Amino acid sequence: RQSGDRAFVLYPSEDSITASELLEAARNSAKANEKCDDNERQRERPWLPIIIDGTWRQAKRMHKDLEGLPHVRLSNVRGNSQFHWRRQTEEGRISTVEAAAFLLEELKCELEANTLRRGLGLLNRALECQCHYDGFATGPPPPEPSARKRAAQKHRLPKRPPGLRSSDL
């Protein structure tokens, strides 16, 4: 219960606010509570972000269970996802770890945001190394995708080759 007023869901719903609006509301609340003693102040308590990890379809279902909490959307997303091992169906969609990094940036936690980005870079490099040992390169060809999969692939953005980042385009 103590974290209830500091908890929020990172999800761009219709009634979501930006992280800067969340911080401003917290500042205003802290000013209103200045008459309270130090034990009652919420200013120093940490935020409790709930970050949904899944496909967009899964996230839409999950966020409905969290409708009682404030929803926060990102306002500082720049460029395309750096996690190029998954295809996105739309421009500007990013991975969960990238969303967490952008959120930390908006909450003025630059060091933590950069730590997540470095971790994502390490993961990308590890996956690039592993792709050189892919059995499809020397083994039998992969099976043909089903009709449903082929239809879904028509709506996806093309997958970038390993080592190519959006900053290289």
N, C-alpha and C positions, 0 to 999 in steps of 0.2 A: 504493500500500500504506500510506503514512503516514496517510491519512485513513480507512482501513478501519474502525478502531474508533470513529471519530467520525461515520460515515455512518449514516443511518437513512432509512426510507421513511415518509412521511406517509400512512398508510392504516389504517383501523379494522379490522384483522383480529382474529380470535379471541384471538390471543396478544399483541396490541398493548399497549403501556404508555402512560401519559400523559407529556407533556413534562416535568412536574415530577418524575415517577419517573425519567426519563432524566437530568435534572440531578442528582438525588440520587445516582444510581448513579455518575455522573461524579465528584461530590464525594467519595464513599466510595473510589473508585478512586484519586483524587488523594491522599487521606490515606494509603492503603496504599502509594503510590509515593513518599512523602516521603523515603524513604531513598535514592532515585535522585538522580543529579545533575540539574541544570537542563535539560540537553539531552535527557534522557529523559522529562521530565515532559510530560504531555499536557494539563495544565490550561489552557494558553493557546492551544492549537490550536483553530481554528474548527470549528464543526459543519458537516456536509455533508448537509443534508436533500435527499432525492430526493422531489420533488412530482410526482405523476402527473397529467397534464392530459388529460382525455378524459371521455367519458360514463362512468357507473358500470359499464356492461357492459365497456367497453374497459379501465377501470382494474382490474377484477377479473382480466382476462386478463394485464395487464401486471405486476401485483404478484406474480404467481406466479413470474415470472423473477427476482424480488428477494427470495425467501423466506429467503435466507441472511443478510439484514440485519435488524436490529431494526425493528419496526414501531411507530410512534407514532400515537396517536389524539388528537384535540382534546378538551379537557374544558371549554372555555370558550365554546362557540358559543352565541350569544344571538340569538334572533329569526330572521327569514327573510332570504333573500338580498337584498342591496341591488342586485344586478345583475338588474334586472327585464326585461331583453330576452330572456331565455331562461326558458322555463317549467320548473318542477321537478315531478317526479312525486310527491314527498313533502314534507311540511312539514319545515323545518329544514335542507334541503339548501342548500348554498352554492356559489358559484363557486370556481374554483381560486385566484384572487387573494385572495379573502376567506379561504380556508383558510390560505394563506400568511401573511396578516396575523394571523390568530388564533394561528398557530404562533409567529410572531415575538413576539407579545404574551406567550405562555406562556414563551418563552425569555428574557424580560425585555428585549426589543429594541423598546421602545415607539415610538421615533422612526421606525424602519424600518417598523413596522406602520402607523403613521399616514400615512407616505408612500405606501404601497400603497393605503390607503383613499382618500386624496386623488386618486390616479391613477384609481381606479375611479369616483369622483365625476365627474372630468373626462370619462371615457369615456361615462358615462351622459348627461351634458349634451350632449356632441357627438352622440350617437345621437339624443337628443331633437330637436336642431336638424335633423338629417338627415331625421327622420321627416316633417317638414313639407314636404319635397320629394319625398315618396313618390309614384311614378307611379300607384299604385292609387287615390289620392285623386281624381284627375281622369281617369284612363285607364279601360280596360276592367276589368271585375271579374276577380278572380283565378280560376284554374281550380279546379274542384271537387276536393277531396282524394280520394285513393283509399280504398277500403274499409278497407285495412290502416291507413292514416293516421287515418281516422275512429275506428276501434276503439282505436287508441293514444291518441287525444285524450280519450277518455272517462275515462282513468286519470290525466290531468294536472290539476294545479291551474290555476285560471283565470289568465290573464296579466293583470297589472296594467296600467292605462293609463299612457302616458308621464307622468312627473312625479310619480306617486304612489308613495310609499315605504312600507315596512312601518311606519315610525314615524308615518306619517300616518293609519294605520288605527285 
